[in-house]
Amino acid sequence: MQKFLTSTALALALAAPVATTAYAESQAHPMFGTATTEGTAHDVMASDLIGARLYTAENGVADDEMGQNKDWNDVGEIHDIVLNKDGEVDYVIADIGGFLGIGEKQVAVSMNELKFVSDGEDSDDWFIVLPASKAQLDEAPTYETAMDDTMRETGAAINDTAEATGNALNKAGEDVANAADNAATATGNAMQNAGEEISQAGDAMTKNADSMADETALTNGLTAEELTGKRVYDANGEWIGEVDKVLAAQDGTTAGKAVIDVGGFLGIGEKPVAVDLSNLMMKQEKDGDDMHLYVNATKQQLEDMPTYEES
């Protein structure tokens, strides 16, 4: 139990104490008045008051009351002491409620309202009692210092900054996500277009390959170059002309044509006609290794065909 003096003694202790010995008076200095240089048994330090338990007495406290009353409520402890500019104790700050510092609130209690109840006639121990109900203390306004206000304002500013930063980050994240979606969509469209173009190019390459195949292997494995200039014979084995050029098929589905110069002599009086390559065939001579090009038509039939003209 914390040791305390009565309120009168406490006031004396906090004010300038009166010298009680000749030695103290001999040591007085004009600057310090009659301040003693020795403590007494009744002195109370602020450090003794801070941390002391605080009780409430709803039915009040008698002037001659001693010892702890079973009707008192232990509501908390003294947290700090507040002095006015004259150096007098104005009020004490009490921590009430809570458990182990959790859920506590601070209230300011006037020093004049506190009662110091002795633990007995021969005891130096005291109880600090507030003549009020516990409910009144619980409903008292919370004590806040200027530092508390500053910290609260700082905390609010930090919260506002954090919220603004969070919103900005969220907005930036949404912008990045949208940009990524747009980029992905654009990339996908570009890839799809590129795929279509590649597919079309592939079709064109296939068609060109087919045309080249027609040009390089038109008849019996002979290329267009090999066919050009070949002498052409009719079904009776009579020479009727020669291949002037080979025309590849334009639609990629049919065989090409061979332009045959029919008739004439030494290039004079010849008539060019276009004959399907499917009507031409290579045959080996019976009595030799030479390959002759035959057309499935007579000379007269060829001469009756329309003249081939360059487009």
PyMOL commands that set and color helices and strands:
alter all, ss='L'
color gray80, all
select helices_A, chain A and resi 7-14+22-26+46-49+111-113+134-139+146-216+224-227+277-279+299-303
alter helices_A, ss='H'
color red, helices_A
select strands_A, chain A and resi 53-56+73-83+89-96+105-110+115-118+126-130+231-233+239-247+257-262+271-276+280-284+291-295
alter strands_A, ss='S'
color yellow, strands_A
deselect
rebuild
show_as cartoon
